[in-house]
Amino acid sequence: MRKYPKRPVPSVGGIIFNPEGSVLLIRRKKPPEKGKWSIPGGVIRRGENLHEALEREVFEECMLNVKVGPLLSACSRIIKTKKGRILYHFVILDYLCRYRGGRPKARSDASDVRWIKVNEIDKYPCTEGINDVIAKAWEKNNRSCQSTTSYGEKNEF
């Protein structure tokens, strides 16, 4: 149960950049924060590990295949009613993901999906904290693309 939960709901999110350097955002189809732009992700199902959950959620929401990389952020998202009752409480783990293929198409919890240039994200009404985690991912992505392993191989995460 996501509404009025008895305990925090564990969730995952993925920051995905395409080869042109744009980030994938979805427009949320359902509450909480319906209509706002965010990264793809969702609730971890019983029996799934974190990477399986994120790969499934990204495919369900936007038909993309990804490889889950490093953890970028862990946060709590608590939304209360006007009377102070906890309406939603998510613990969210956000990962940098490597785009592996597919054409973005909005499905399930997404009403729209777009590749957006990082410097244009401010033009979109986004969920709380997303701009900061995307900036962190952008920096890490650019560093990892330029780094190599001690054996001279390109670092793929």
Buried (B, 14 or more C-beta within 10 A) or exposed (E): EBEEEEEBBBBBBBBBBEEEBBBBBBBBBEEBBEEBBBBBBBBBEEEBEBBBBBBBBBBBBBBBEBBBBEEBBEBEBEBEEEEEEBBBBBBBBBBBBBBEEEEBEBBBBBEBBBBBEBEEBEEBEBBEBBBEBBEBBBEBBEEBEEEEEEEEEEEEE
